Amino acid sequence: GGAVAEDEKATAAVRAALSDAGIAGDIELVDGAKIAEHARASTERGDPLLIVGGGDGSVSAAAGELAGTETRLAILPLGTLNHFARDLGLPLELGEAAAVIAAGAERAVDVAEVNGRLFINNAAIGLYPLMVLDRQTQQSRLGRSKRVAVVVASLRTMWNFHAWRLRLTADGGEERVDTPLLFVGNNAYRLTLPDAGRRDSLEDGKLSVLVMRSKSLPGFLAATARALVGLQHDDDMEDLGGVAQLKVDSSRRRLILGIDGETAMLETPLTFRIRPRALRVIAPPQ
């Protein structure tokens, strides 16, 4: 097996943690954009294990290549966001995470995809991906700090607030919705604090589909405020339940999506599907 890490200063810590856990392997410092390429090479070599040190974006990129193969994925949670690792029950401390890898317990978990692009956490249409795209543009073109870019992007996104008209088809039923936010999760997410954003399972074989019903900016802000304090009205985020496949159509030829913290422009219709137990991961037994 081998390991890839995104951050040069983390490489020494990763090497020490793996060595202390008795794990031998080559460690490479890899640019985030090339993680998928390295993961693909790992599967082509037939490596039994690939260890990825990084956050959700890095893990998602690797998982896109490893799903459906014999190469197992192990995770050292080094990112700002480690939602997938957390929901797998992985410890976030480096030494403890390395010990889990050394123990070698394996699980097969679900992944999801939209128009062939895999995701491990969630995909969203509407306000969130537009805000992320705006923030990324400001950081790259204007050199703004992430904190300033987030504030500016949030204000600008709210100024341009509107609902998207979408047609949803799932399990033989069809519904037309006007919504500022459609959320599709790889398995079901909890919606109330203190556990909002967590998943109880990654093996239920279902997409979780949530639609924000409030179409006005004041309603959206009120729903967001309620979520932050752990309250929720029934119409804040309507749970359409779990489905194996979801088709999303729009009058727009292309839609911007937020996918595992990145943005992507995809052609409509969008076809989401779950891939049950397609990814072999090293994680503590349930």
Salt bridges, closest charged atoms under 4 A:
GLU28 OE1 - HIS38 NE2 3.47
ASP47 OD2 - ARG45 NH2 2.75
ASP56 OD2 - HIS83 ND1 3.79
GLU65 OE1 - ARG40 NE 3.22
GLU70 OE1 - ARG280 NH1 2.78
ASP87 OD1 - ARG86 NE 3.16
ASP87 OD2 - ARG199 NE 2.80
GLU106 OE1 - ARG72 NH1 3.85
GLU106 OE2 - ARG280 NE 2.61
GLU113 OE2 - ARG273 NE 2.59
GLU113 OE1 - ARG275 NH1 3.46
ASP134 OD1 - ARG156 NH2 2.60
GLU174 OE2 - ARG167 NE 3.93
GLU175 OE2 - ARG213 NH2 2.64
ASP178 OD1 - ARG165 NE 2.90
ASP195 OD2 - ARG190 NH1 2.59
ASP200 OD1 - ARG190 NH2 2.41
GLU203 OE2 - ARG107 NE 3.06
ASP236 OD1 - ARG226 NH2 2.57
GLU238 OE1 - ARG213 NE 2.32
ASP249 OD2 - ARG167 NH2 3.07
GLU267 OE2 - ARG253 NH1 3.90
